Amino acid sequence: MAAATEETVGHEPSGLPQLDVETYPGQLFWLVITFGLLFVLLSRVTLPRIAGSIAARKNRIEGDLGAAERSRKDASNALAEYEAALAQARNKALTLADENRKRIVGEIEVLKKEADAKAQEAMGKAEARIAAEVTRAEGNIRSAAAEAAASIVERLFGVPVSGDEAIAAVDGGKKAR
């Protein structure tokens, strides 16, 4: 049996079969067939699907970029319109505020003139009342002084003095000063 094993072993090639030079033509044949089929399968089926996916993705990206650009333009237009409306509203508010300020200042001036006129009138009336009160007080003082002078003279000298004489004496004393 040992001889049979050696014979069998002697006829069988030793080592890796793909490195056996006698099988190279068959291996090359199947290599060409396999790569040919893979090439046909990839070029006819897989690559068109991949190319279609890439084209669809590119179209979607371009569409998204176009939509984004339109949205950006719309946003910038909206911002410009907003800023214009804001500036217009600000100008209108400033104009209204200026008009209101002028109107209020005018009203204040009218009210101030009316108040000044009323104050002048009230001051004139007050001065007239004061002058009347001063005149009345002077008259009361004059008559009180005349009565006091008549009473003092009558007590000191025992001589009765008439009211006209006492008033003349008070008036004379005023003139003497």
LOKOL-328955 format. One record per residue: x, y, z of N, C-alpha, C, O in turn; residue number from 1. Coordinates in Angstrom, 1 decimal, decimal comma. Example, Ala and Ser with C-alpha at 12.3 -4.5 7.8 and 13.67 -1.06 7.14 Angstrom:
// residues 2
[rec [13,2; -5,7; 7,8]; [12,3; -4,5; 7,8]; [13,2; -3,3; 7,8]; [14,2; -3,3; 8,5]; 1]
[rec [12,8; -2,2; 7,1]; [13,7; -1,1; 7,1]; [12,9; 0,0; 7,9]; [13,4; 1,1; 8,0]; 2]
//
This chain:
// residues 177
[rec [0,8; -1,2; 0,0]; [0,0; 0,0; 0,0]; [0,8; 1,3; 0,0]; [0,4; 2,3; -0,5]; 1]
[rec [1,9; 1,1; 0,5]; [2,8; 2,3; 0,6]; [3,2; 2,6; -0,9]; [3,4; 3,7; -1,2]; 2]
[rec [3,4; 1,6; -1,7]; [3,8; 1,8; -3,1]; [2,7; 2,4; -3,8]; [2,9; 3,3; -4,7]; 3]
[rec [1,4; 2,0; -3,5]; [0,3; 2,5; -4,2]; [0,1; 4,0; -3,9]; [-0,3; 4,8; -4,7]; 4]
[rec [0,4; 4,3; -2,7]; [0,2; 5,7; -2,2]; [1,3; 6,5; -2,9]; [1,0; 7,7; -3,3]; 5]
[rec [2,5; 6,0; -3,1]; [3,5; 6,7; -3,8]; [3,2; 6,9; -5,2]; [3,5; 8,0; -5,8]; 6]
[rec [2,6; 5,9; -5,9]; [2,2; 6,0; -7,2]; [1,1; 7,1; -7,4]; [1,2; 7,9; -8,3]; 7]
[rec [0,1; 7,0; -6,6]; [-1,0; 8,0; -6,7]; [-0,4; 9,4; -6,4]; [-0,8; 10,3; -7,1]; 8]
[rec [0,4; 9,4; -5,5]; [1,0; 10,7; -5,1]; [1,9; 11,2; -6,3]; [2,0; 12,4; -6,5]; 9]
[rec [2,5; 10,3; -6,9]; [3,4; 10,7; -8,0]; [2,6; 11,2; -9,2]; [3,1; 12,1; -9,9]; 10]
[rec [1,4; 10,7; -9,4]; [0,6; 11,2; -10,6]; [-0,1; 12,4; -10,2]; [-0,4; 13,2; -11,2]; 11]
[rec [-0,4; 12,7; -9,0]; [-1,2; 13,9; -8,7]; [-0,2; 15,0; -8,6]; [0,9; 14,9; -8,1]; 12]
[rec [-0,6; 16,1; -9,2]; [0,3; 17,3; -9,1]; [0,3; 17,8; -7,7]; [-0,7; 17,8; -7,0]; 13]
[rec [1,5; 18,2; -7,3]; [1,6; 18,7; -5,9]; [1,5; 20,2; -5,9]; [1,9; 20,8; -6,9]; 14]
[rec [1,1; 20,9; -4,9]; [1,0; 22,3; -4,8]; [-0,4; 22,9; -5,1]; [-1,3; 22,1; -5,2]; 15]
[rec [-0,5; 24,2; -5,3]; [-1,7; 24,8; -5,6]; [-2,1; 24,6; -7,1]; [-1,3; 24,8; -8,0]; 16]
[rec [-3,4; 24,3; -7,4]; [-3,8; 24,0; -8,7]; [-3,7; 25,2; -9,6]; [-3,5; 25,1; -10,8]; 17]
[rec [-4,0; 26,4; -9,1]; [-4,0; 27,6; -9,9]; [-2,6; 28,0; -10,4]; [-2,4; 28,8; -11,3]; 18]
[rec [-1,6; 27,4; -9,7]; [-0,2; 27,7; -10,2]; [0,3; 26,6; -11,1]; [1,5; 26,6; -11,5]; 19]
[rec [-0,5; 25,7; -11,4]; [-0,1; 24,6; -12,3]; [-0,2; 25,2; -13,7]; [-1,2; 25,6; -14,2]; 20]
[rec [0,9; 25,1; -14,5]; [1,1; 25,7; -15,8]; [0,2; 25,0; -16,8]; [-0,2; 25,6; -17,8]; 21]
[rec [-0,1; 23,8; -16,6]; [-0,9; 23,0; -17,6]; [-2,4; 23,5; -17,6]; [-3,1; 23,3; -18,6]; 22]
[rec [-2,9; 24,1; -16,5]; [-4,3; 24,6; -16,4]; [-4,4; 26,0; -16,7]; [-5,5; 26,6; -16,7]; 23]
[rec [-3,4; 26,7; -17,1]; [-3,4; 28,1; -17,4]; [-4,4; 28,4; -18,6]; [-5,2; 29,4; -18,4]; 24]
[rec [-4,4; 27,7; -19,7]; [-5,3; 28,1; -20,8]; [-6,8; 28,0; -20,3]; [-7,6; 28,8; -20,7]; 25]
[rec [-7,2; 27,0; -19,5]; [-8,6; 26,9; -19,1]; [-8,9; 28,0; -18,1]; [-10,0; 28,5; -18,1]; 26]
[rec [-7,9; 28,3; -17,2]; [-8,2; 29,4; -16,3]; [-8,3; 30,7; -17,0]; [-9,2; 31,5; -16,6]; 27]
[rec [-7,5; 30,9; -18,0]; [-7,6; 32,2; -18,8]; [-8,9; 32,3; -19,5]; [-9,6; 33,3; -19,6]; 28]
[rec [-9,4; 31,1; -20,1]; [-10,7; 31,1; -20,8]; [-11,8; 31,5; -19,8]; [-12,6; 32,3; -20,2]; 29]
[rec [-11,9; 30,8; -18,7]; [-13,0; 31,1; -17,7]; [-12,8; 32,6; -17,1]; [-13,8; 33,2; -16,8]; 30]
[rec [-11,6; 33,0; -17,0]; [-11,4; 34,4; -16,6]; [-12,0; 35,4; -17,6]; [-12,7; 36,3; -17,2]; 31]
[rec [-11,7; 35,2; -18,9]; [-12,2; 36,1; -19,9]; [-13,8; 36,0; -19,9]; [-14,4; 37,0; -20,0]; 32]
[rec [-14,3; 34,8; -19,9]; [-15,8; 34,6; -19,9]; [-16,4; 35,3; -18,7]; [-17,4; 36,1; -18,8]; 33]
[rec [-15,8; 35,1; -17,5]; [-16,4; 35,7; -16,3]; [-16,3; 37,2; -16,3]; [-17,3; 37,9; -16,0]; 34]
[rec [-15,2; 37,8; -16,7]; [-15,1; 39,2; -16,7]; [-15,9; 39,8; -17,9]; [-16,4; 40,9; -17,7]; 35]
[rec [-16,1; 39,1; -19,0]; [-16,9; 39,5; -20,1]; [-18,4; 39,6; -19,6]; [-19,1; 40,6; -19,8]; 36]
[rec [-18,9; 38,5; -18,9]; [-20,2; 38,5; -18,4]; [-20,4; 39,6; -17,4]; [-21,4; 40,3; -17,4]; 37]
[rec [-19,4; 39,8; -16,5]; [-19,5; 40,9; -15,5]; [-19,5; 42,2; -16,2]; [-20,3; 43,1; -15,8]; 38]
[rec [-18,7; 42,4; -17,2]; [-18,7; 43,7; -17,9]; [-20,0; 44,0; -18,6]; [-20,5; 45,1; -18,5]; 39]
[rec [-20,6; 43,0; -19,2]; [-21,9; 43,1; -19,9]; [-23,0; 43,4; -18,9]; [-23,8; 44,3; -19,0]; 40]
[rec [-23,0; 42,7; -17,8]; [-24,0; 42,8; -16,7]; [-23,8; 44,3; -16,1]; [-24,8; 44,9; -16,0]; 41]
[rec [-22,6; 44,7; -15,8]; [-22,4; 46,0; -15,2]; [-22,7; 47,1; -16,2]; [-23,4; 48,1; -15,9]; 42]
[rec [-22,3; 47,0; -17,5]; [-22,5; 48,1; -18,5]; [-24,0; 48,1; -18,9]; [-24,4; 49,2; -19,3]; 43]
[rec [-24,7; 47,0; -19,0]; [-26,1; 47,0; -19,5]; [-27,1; 47,2; -18,3]; [-28,2; 47,8; -18,6]; 44]
[rec [-26,8; 46,8; -17,2]; [-27,9; 46,8; -16,1]; [-27,5; 47,7; -15,0]; [-28,2; 48,7; -14,7]; 45]
[rec [-26,4; 47,5; -14,3]; [-26,0; 48,2; -13,1]; [-25,6; 49,6; -13,4]; [-26,1; 50,5; -12,7]; 46]
[rec [-24,7; 49,9; -14,3]; [-24,2; 51,2; -14,6]; [-25,3; 52,1; -15,0]; [-25,3; 53,3; -14,6]; 47]
[rec [-26,3; 51,7; -15,9]; [-27,4; 52,6; -16,3]; [-28,2; 53,0; -15,0]; [-28,7; 54,1; -14,9]; 48]
[rec [-28,4; 52,0; -14,1]; [-29,2; 52,3; -12,9]; [-28,5; 53,3; -12,1]; [-29,1; 54,3; -11,5]; 49]
[rec [-27,2; 53,1; -11,9]; [-26,4; 54,1; -11,1]; [-26,4; 55,4; -11,8]; [-26,5; 56,5; -11,1]; 50]
[rec [-26,2; 55,5; -13,1]; [-26,2; 56,7; -13,8]; [-27,5; 57,4; -13,7]; [-27,6; 58,6; -13,5]; 51]
[rec [-28,6; 56,6; -13,8]; [-29,9; 57,2; -13,6]; [-30,1; 57,8; -12,2]; [-30,7; 58,9; -12,0]; 52]
[rec [-29,7; 57,1; -11,2]; [-29,8; 57,6; -9,8]; [-28,9; 58,9; -9,6]; [-29,4; 59,8; -9,0]; 53]
[rec [-27,8; 58,9; -10,2]; [-26,9; 60,0; -10,1]; [-27,5; 61,2; -10,8]; [-27,6; 62,3; -10,3]; 54]
[rec [-28,1; 61,0; -12,0]; [-28,8; 62,0; -12,8]; [-30,0; 62,6; -12,0]; [-30,2; 63,8; -12,0]; 55]
[rec [-30,8; 61,6; -11,5]; [-31,9; 62,1; -10,7]; [-31,5; 62,9; -9,5]; [-32,1; 63,9; -9,2]; 56]
[rec [-30,5; 62,4; -8,8]; [-30,0; 63,2; -7,6]; [-29,5; 64,5; -8,0]; [-29,7; 65,5; -7,4]; 57]
[rec [-28,7; 64,6; -9,2]; [-28,2; 65,9; -9,7]; [-29,4; 66,8; -10,0]; [-29,3; 68,0; -9,7]; 58]
[rec [-30,4; 66,3; -10,7]; [-31,6; 67,1; -11,1]; [-32,3; 67,6; -9,8]; [-32,7; 68,8; -9,7]; 59]
[rec [-32,4; 66,7; -8,8]; [-33,1; 67,1; -7,6]; [-32,3; 68,2; -6,8]; [-32,8; 69,2; -6,3]; 60]
[rec [-30,9; 68,1; -6,8]; [-30,1; 69,0; -6,2]; [-30,2; 70,4; -6,9]; [-30,3; 71,4; -6,3]; 61]
[rec [-30,1; 70,3; -8,3]; [-30,2; 71,5; -9,1]; [-31,6; 72,2; -8,8]; [-31,7; 73,4; -8,7]; 62]
[rec [-32,7; 71,4; -8,8]; [-34,0; 71,9; -8,5]; [-34,0; 72,6; -7,1]; [-34,6; 73,6; -6,9]; 63]
[rec [-33,4; 71,9; -6,1]; [-33,4; 72,4; -4,8]; [-32,6; 73,7; -4,7]; [-33,0; 74,7; -4,1]; 64]
[rec [-31,5; 73,8; -5,5]; [-30,7; 75,0; -5,5]; [-31,5; 76,1; -6,2]; [-31,4; 77,3; -5,7]; 65]
[rec [-32,2; 75,8; -7,2]; [-33,0; 76,8; -7,9]; [-34,1; 77,3; -7,0]; [-34,4; 78,5; -6,9]; 66]
[rec [-34,7; 76,4; -6,3]; [-35,8; 76,8; -5,3]; [-35,2; 77,6; -4,2]; [-35,8; 78,6; -3,8]; 67]
[rec [-34,0; 77,3; -3,7]; [-33,3; 78,0; -2,7]; [-33,0; 79,4; -3,2]; [-33,1; 80,4; -2,5]; 68]
[rec [-32,5; 79,5; -4,4]; [-32,2; 80,8; -5,0]; [-33,5; 81,7; -5,1]; [-33,4; 82,9; -4,8]; 69]
[rec [-34,6; 81,1; -5,6]; [-35,8; 81,8; -5,7]; [-36,3; 82,3; -4,3]; [-36,8; 83,4; -4,2]; 70]
[rec [-36,2; 81,4; -3,4]; [-36,6; 81,7; -2,0]; [-35,7; 82,9; -1,4]; [-36,2; 83,8; -0,8]; 71]
[rec [-34,4; 82,8; -1,8]; [-33,5; 83,9; -1,3]; [-33,9; 85,2; -2,0]; [-33,9; 86,2; -1,3]; 72]
[rec [-34,2; 85,2; -3,3]; [-34,6; 86,4; -3,9]; [-35,9; 86,9; -3,4]; [-36,1; 88,1; -3,2]; 73]
[rec [-36,9; 86,0; -3,1]; [-38,1; 86,4; -2,5]; [-37,9; 87,0; -1,2]; [-38,5; 88,0; -0,8]; 74]
[rec [-37,0; 86,4; -0,4]; [-36,8; 86,9; 1,0]; [-36,1; 88,3; 0,9]; [-36,4; 89,2; 1,7]; 75]
[rec [-35,2; 88,4; 0,0]; [-34,5; 89,8; -0,2]; [-35,5; 90,8; -0,7]; [-35,4; 92,0; -0,2]; 76]
[rec [-36,4; 90,4; -1,6]; [-37,4; 91,3; -2,0]; [-38,4; 91,7; -0,9]; [-38,7; 92,9; -0,7]; 77]
[rec [-38,8; 90,7; -0,1]; [-39,6; 90,9; 1,0]; [-39,0; 91,8; 2,1]; [-39,6; 92,7; 2,6]; 78]
[rec [-37,7; 91,6; 2,3]; [-36,9; 92,5; 3,2]; [-36,8; 93,9; 2,7]; [-37,0; 94,8; 3,5]; 79]
[rec [-36,6; 94,0; 1,4]; [-36,5; 95,4; 0,8]; [-37,9; 96,1; 1,0]; [-38,0; 97,3; 1,3]; 80]
[rec [-39,0; 95,3; 0,7]; [-40,3; 95,9; 0,8]; [-40,6; 96,3; 2,3]; [-41,2; 97,3; 2,6]; 81]
[rec [-40,2; 95,4; 3,2]; [-40,4; 95,7; 4,6]; [-39,6; 96,9; 5,1]; [-40,2; 97,7; 5,8]; 82]
[rec [-38,4; 97,0; 4,6]; [-37,6; 98,2; 5,0]; [-38,1; 99,4; 4,4]; [-38,1; 100,5; 5,1]; 83]
[rec [-38,6; 99,4; 3,2]; [-39,3; 100,5; 2,6]; [-40,5; 100,9; 3,3]; [-40,7; 102,1; 3,6]; 84]
[rec [-41,4; 99,9; 3,7]; [-42,6; 100,2; 4,4]; [-42,2; 100,8; 5,8]; [-42,9; 101,7; 6,3]; 85]
[rec [-41,2; 100,2; 6,4]; [-40,8; 100,7; 7,7]; [-40,3; 102,1; 7,7]; [-40,6; 103,0; 8,5]; 86]
[rec [-39,5; 102,4; 6,6]; [-39,0; 103,8; 6,5]; [-40,2; 104,8; 6,2]; [-40,2; 105,9; 6,7]; 87]
[rec [-41,1; 104,3; 5,4]; [-42,3; 105,2; 5,1]; [-43,1; 105,4; 6,4]; [-43,5; 106,5; 6,6]; 88]
[rec [-43,3; 104,4; 7,1]; [-44,1; 104,5; 8,4]; [-43,3; 105,4; 9,4]; [-43,9; 106,2; 10,1]; 89]
[rec [-42,0; 105,2; 9,4]; [-41,2; 106,1; 10,3]; [-41,3; 107,5; 9,9]; [-41,5; 108,4; 10,7]; 90]
[rec [-41,2; 107,8; 8,6]; [-41,3; 109,2; 8,1]; [-42,7; 109,7; 8,4]; [-42,9; 110,9; 8,8]; 91]
[rec [-43,7; 108,9; 8,2]; [-45,1; 109,3; 8,5]; [-45,3; 109,6; 10,0]; [-45,9; 110,6; 10,3]; 92]
[rec [-44,7; 108,8; 10,8]; [-44,8; 109,0; 12,3]; [-44,1; 110,3; 12,7]; [-44,6; 111,0; 13,5]; 93]
[rec [-42,9; 110,5; 12,1]; [-42,2; 111,8; 12,4]; [-43,0; 113,0; 11,9]; [-43,0; 114,0; 12,6]; 94]
[rec [-43,6; 112,9; 10,7]; [-44,4; 114,0; 10,2]; [-45,6; 114,2; 11,1]; [-45,9; 115,4; 11,5]; 95]
[rec [-46,3; 113,2; 11,5]; [-47,4; 113,3; 12,4]; [-47,0; 113,9; 13,8]; [-47,7; 114,8; 14,3]; 96]
[rec [-45,9; 113,4; 14,3]; [-45,4; 113,9; 15,6]; [-45,0; 115,4; 15,5]; [-45,3; 116,2; 16,4]; 97]
[rec [-44,4; 115,8; 14,4]; [-44,1; 117,2; 14,1]; [-45,3; 118,1; 14,0]; [-45,4; 119,1; 14,6]; 98]
[rec [-46,3; 117,5; 13,3]; [-47,6; 118,3; 13,2]; [-48,3; 118,4; 14,5]; [-48,8; 119,5; 14,9]; 99]
[rec [-48,3; 117,3; 15,3]; [-48,9; 117,3; 16,6]; [-48,2; 118,3; 17,5]; [-48,8; 119,1; 18,3]; 100]
[rec [-46,9; 118,3; 17,5]; [-46,1; 119,2; 18,3]; [-46,4; 120,6; 17,9]; [-46,6; 121,5; 18,8]; 101]
[rec [-46,5; 121,0; 16,6]; [-46,8; 122,3; 16,2]; [-48,2; 122,7; 16,6]; [-48,4; 123,8; 17,1]; 102]
[rec [-49,1; 121,8; 16,5]; [-50,5; 122,1; 16,9]; [-50,6; 122,3; 18,4]; [-51,3; 123,2; 18,8]; 103]
[rec [-49,9; 121,5; 19,2]; [-50,0; 121,6; 20,6]; [-49,3; 122,9; 21,1]; [-49,8; 123,6; 22,0]; 104]
[rec [-48,1; 123,2; 20,4]; [-47,5; 124,5; 20,8]; [-48,4; 125,7; 20,5]; [-48,4; 126,6; 21,2]; 105]
[rec [-49,1; 125,6; 19,3]; [-50,0; 126,7; 19,0]; [-51,1; 126,8; 20,0]; [-51,5; 127,9; 20,4]; 106]
[rec [-51,7; 125,6; 20,4]; [-52,7; 125,6; 21,4]; [-52,2; 126,2; 22,7]; [-52,9; 126,9; 23,4]; 107]
[rec [-51,0; 125,8; 23,1]; [-50,4; 126,2; 24,3]; [-50,3; 127,8; 24,3]; [-50,5; 128,5; 25,3]; 108]
[rec [-49,8; 128,3; 23,1]; [-49,6; 129,7; 23,0]; [-51,0; 130,4; 23,1]; [-51,0; 131,5; 23,8]; 109]
[rec [-52,0; 129,9; 22,5]; [-53,4; 130,5; 22,6]; [-53,8; 130,5; 24,1]; [-54,3; 131,5; 24,6]; 110]
[rec [-53,7; 129,3; 24,7]; [-54,1; 129,2; 26,1]; [-53,2; 130,1; 27,0]; [-53,7; 130,7; 28,0]; 111]
[rec [-51,9; 130,2; 26,7]; [-51,1; 131,1; 27,5]; [-51,5; 132,6; 27,3]; [-51,5; 133,3; 28,3]; 112]
[rec [-51,8; 133,0; 26,1]; [-52,3; 134,4; 25,9]; [-53,6; 134,6; 26,6]; [-53,8; 135,6; 27,2]; 113]
[rec [-54,5; 133,6; 26,6]; [-55,8; 133,8; 27,3]; [-55,5; 133,8; 28,8]; [-56,1; 134,7; 29,5]; 114]
[rec [-54,6; 133,0; 29,3]; [-54,3; 133,0; 30,7]; [-53,7; 134,3; 31,1]; [-54,0; 134,9; 32,2]; 115]
[rec [-52,8; 134,8; 30,3]; [-52,1; 136,1; 30,5]; [-53,2; 137,2; 30,6]; [-53,2; 138,1; 31,5]; 116]
[rec [-54,1; 137,2; 29,6]; [-55,2; 138,2; 29,6]; [-56,0; 138,1; 30,8]; [-56,4; 139,2; 31,4]; 117]
[rec [-56,4; 136,9; 31,2]; [-57,2; 136,7; 32,4]; [-56,5; 137,2; 33,6]; [-57,0; 137,8; 34,5]; 118]
[rec [-55,2; 136,9; 33,7]; [-54,3; 137,3; 34,8]; [-54,2; 138,8; 34,9]; [-54,3; 139,4; 36,0]; 119]
[rec [-54,0; 139,4; 33,7]; [-54,0; 140,9; 33,7]; [-55,3; 141,5; 34,2]; [-55,3; 142,5; 34,9]; 120]
[rec [-56,4; 140,9; 33,7]; [-57,7; 141,4; 34,1]; [-57,9; 141,2; 35,6]; [-58,4; 142,1; 36,3]; 121]
[rec [-57,5; 140,0; 36,1]; [-57,7; 139,8; 37,5]; [-56,8; 140,7; 38,3]; [-57,2; 141,2; 39,4]; 122]
[rec [-55,5; 140,9; 37,8]; [-54,7; 141,9; 38,5]; [-55,2; 143,3; 38,5]; [-55,1; 144,0; 39,6]; 123]
[rec [-55,8; 143,7; 37,4]; [-56,4; 145,0; 37,4]; [-57,6; 145,1; 38,4]; [-57,7; 146,1; 39,1]; 124]
[rec [-58,4; 144,1; 38,4]; [-59,5; 144,1; 39,4]; [-59,0; 144,1; 40,8]; [-59,5; 144,8; 41,6]; 125]
[rec [-58,0; 143,3; 41,1]; [-57,4; 143,2; 42,4]; [-56,8; 144,5; 42,8]; [-57,0; 145,0; 43,9]; 126]
[rec [-56,1; 145,2; 41,9]; [-55,5; 146,5; 42,2]; [-56,6; 147,5; 42,4]; [-56,4; 148,3; 43,3]; 127]
[rec [-57,7; 147,4; 41,7]; [-58,8; 148,4; 41,9]; [-59,4; 148,1; 43,3]; [-59,7; 149,0; 44,0]; 128]
[rec [-59,6; 146,8; 43,6]; [-60,1; 146,5; 44,9]; [-59,2; 147,0; 46,0]; [-59,6; 147,5; 47,1]; 129]
[rec [-57,9; 146,7; 45,8]; [-56,9; 147,1; 46,8]; [-56,9; 148,7; 47,0]; [-56,9; 149,2; 48,1]; 130]
[rec [-57,0; 149,4; 45,8]; [-57,0; 150,8; 45,9]; [-58,3; 151,3; 46,6]; [-58,3; 152,2; 47,4]; 131]
[rec [-59,4; 150,6; 46,3]; [-60,7; 151,0; 47,0]; [-60,6; 150,7; 48,5]; [-61,0; 151,5; 49,3]; 132]
[rec [-60,0; 149,5; 48,8]; [-59,8; 149,2; 50,2]; [-58,9; 150,2; 50,9]; [-59,1; 150,6; 52,1]; 133]
[rec [-57,8; 150,6; 50,2]; [-56,9; 151,6; 50,8]; [-57,6; 152,9; 51,0]; [-57,5; 153,5; 52,1]; 134]
[rec [-58,4; 153,3; 50,0]; [-59,1; 154,6; 50,2]; [-60,1; 154,5; 51,3]; [-60,3; 155,4; 52,1]; 135]
[rec [-60,9; 153,3; 51,4]; [-61,8; 153,1; 52,4]; [-61,1; 153,1; 53,8]; [-61,6; 153,7; 54,8]; 136]
[rec [-60,0; 152,4; 53,8]; [-59,2; 152,3; 55,1]; [-58,7; 153,7; 55,5]; [-58,7; 154,0; 56,7]; 137]
[rec [-58,2; 154,4; 54,5]; [-57,8; 155,8; 54,8]; [-58,9; 156,6; 55,4]; [-58,7; 157,4; 56,3]; 138]
[rec [-60,1; 156,5; 54,8]; [-61,3; 157,2; 55,3]; [-61,6; 156,8; 56,7]; [-61,9; 157,6; 57,5]; 139]
[rec [-61,6; 155,4; 56,9]; [-61,8; 155,0; 58,3]; [-60,8; 155,4; 59,3]; [-61,1; 155,8; 60,4]; 140]
[rec [-59,5; 155,4; 58,8]; [-58,5; 155,9; 59,7]; [-58,6; 157,4; 60,0]; [-58,4; 157,9; 61,1]; 141]
[rec [-59,0; 158,1; 58,9]; [-59,2; 159,6; 59,1]; [-60,3; 159,9; 60,1]; [-60,1; 160,7; 60,9]; 142]
[rec [-61,4; 159,1; 59,9]; [-62,5; 159,4; 60,8]; [-62,2; 158,9; 62,2]; [-62,5; 159,5; 63,2]; 143]
[rec [-61,5; 157,8; 62,3]; [-61,1; 157,3; 63,7]; [-60,1; 158,2; 64,3]; [-60,1; 158,4; 65,5]; 144]
[rec [-59,1; 158,7; 63,5]; [-58,2; 159,7; 64,1]; [-58,9; 161,0; 64,5]; [-58,5; 161,5; 65,5]; 145]
[rec [-59,9; 161,4; 63,7]; [-60,6; 162,6; 64,1]; [-61,4; 162,4; 65,4]; [-61,4; 163,3; 66,3]; 146]
[rec [-62,0; 161,2; 65,5]; [-62,8; 160,9; 66,7]; [-61,8; 160,8; 67,9]; [-62,1; 161,3; 69,0]; 147]
[rec [-60,6; 160,1; 67,7]; [-59,7; 160,0; 68,8]; [-59,1; 161,4; 69,2]; [-59,0; 161,6; 70,4]; 148]
[rec [-58,8; 162,2; 68,2]; [-58,3; 163,6; 68,5]; [-59,3; 164,4; 69,3]; [-59,0; 165,1; 70,2]; 149]
[rec [-60,6; 164,3; 68,9]; [-61,7; 165,0; 69,5]; [-61,8; 164,5; 71,0]; [-62,0; 165,3; 71,9]; 150]
[rec [-61,8; 163,2; 71,1]; [-61,9; 162,6; 72,5]; [-60,7; 163,0; 73,4]; [-60,9; 163,3; 74,5]; 151]
[rec [-59,5; 163,0; 72,8]; [-58,3; 163,3; 73,6]; [-58,4; 164,8; 74,0]; [-58,1; 165,2; 75,1]; 152]
[rec [-58,8; 165,7; 73,1]; [-58,8; 167,1; 73,4]; [-59,9; 167,4; 74,4]; [-59,7; 168,1; 75,4]; 153]
[rec [-61,0; 166,7; 74,3]; [-62,1; 166,9; 75,3]; [-61,7; 166,4; 76,6]; [-62,0; 167,1; 77,6]; 154]
[rec [-61,0; 165,3; 76,7]; [-60,5; 164,8; 78,0]; [-59,4; 165,7; 78,6]; [-59,4; 166,0; 79,8]; 155]
[rec [-58,5; 166,0; 77,8]; [-57,4; 166,8; 78,3]; [-57,7; 168,3; 78,6]; [-57,4; 168,8; 79,7]; 156]
[rec [-58,5; 168,8; 77,7]; [-58,8; 170,3; 77,9]; [-60,2; 170,5; 78,3]; [-60,5; 171,6; 78,7]; 157]
[rec [-61,0; 169,6; 78,2]; [-62,4; 169,7; 78,6]; [-63,2; 170,5; 77,6]; [-64,3; 171,0; 77,9]; 158]
[rec [-62,7; 170,7; 76,5]; [-63,4; 171,5; 75,4]; [-63,9; 170,5; 74,4]; [-63,2; 169,7; 73,9]; 159]
[rec [-65,2; 170,6; 74,2]; [-65,8; 169,8; 73,1]; [-65,4; 170,2; 71,7]; [-65,4; 171,4; 71,5]; 160]
[rec [-65,0; 169,3; 70,9]; [-64,6; 169,6; 69,5]; [-65,6; 168,9; 68,6]; [-65,9; 167,8; 68,8]; 161]
[rec [-66,0; 169,7; 67,5]; [-66,9; 169,1; 66,6]; [-66,2; 168,1; 65,6]; [-65,0; 168,2; 65,5]; 162]
[rec [-67,0; 167,3; 65,0]; [-66,4; 166,3; 64,0]; [-65,7; 167,0; 62,9]; [-64,6; 166,6; 62,4]; 163]
[rec [-66,2; 168,1; 62,4]; [-65,6; 168,9; 61,2]; [-64,3; 169,5; 61,7]; [-63,3; 169,5; 60,9]; 164]
[rec [-64,3; 170,0; 62,9]; [-63,0; 170,6; 63,4]; [-62,0; 169,6; 63,6]; [-60,8; 169,8; 63,3]; 165]
[rec [-62,4; 168,4; 64,1]; [-61,4; 167,3; 64,3]; [-60,9; 166,8; 63,0]; [-59,7; 166,5; 62,8]; 166]
[rec [-61,7; 166,7; 61,9]; [-61,3; 166,3; 60,6]; [-60,4; 167,3; 60,0]; [-59,3; 166,9; 59,4]; 167]
[rec [-60,7; 168,6; 60,2]; [-59,8; 169,6; 59,7]; [-58,5; 169,6; 60,4]; [-57,4; 169,8; 59,7]; 168]
[rec [-58,5; 169,3; 61,7]; [-57,2; 169,2; 62,4]; [-56,4; 168,0; 61,9]; [-55,2; 168,1; 61,8]; 169]
[rec [-57,1; 166,8; 61,7]; [-56,4; 165,7; 61,2]; [-55,8; 165,9; 59,8]; [-54,7; 165,6; 59,5]; 170]
[rec [-56,6; 166,6; 58,9]; [-56,1; 166,9; 57,6]; [-55,0; 167,9; 57,6]; [-54,1; 167,8; 56,8]; 171]
[rec [-55,1; 168,8; 58,6]; [-54,0; 169,9; 58,7]; [-52,7; 169,2; 59,2]; [-51,6; 169,6; 58,8]; 172]
[rec [-52,9; 168,2; 60,1]; [-51,7; 167,5; 60,6]; [-51,0; 166,7; 59,5]; [-49,8; 166,5; 59,5]; 173]
[rec [-51,8; 166,3; 58,6]; [-51,3; 165,5; 57,4]; [-50,5; 166,4; 56,5]; [-49,5; 166,0; 56,0]; 174]
[rec [-51,1; 167,6; 56,3]; [-50,4; 168,5; 55,4]; [-49,1; 169,1; 56,0]; [-48,2; 169,4; 55,3]; 175]
[rec [-49,1; 169,1; 57,4]; [-47,9; 169,6; 58,1]; [-46,8; 168,7; 57,9]; [-45,6; 169,1; 57,9]; 176]
[rec [-47,1; 167,4; 57,9]; [-46,0; 166,4; 57,7]; [-45,4; 166,6; 56,4]; [-44,5; 165,8; 56,0]; 177]
//
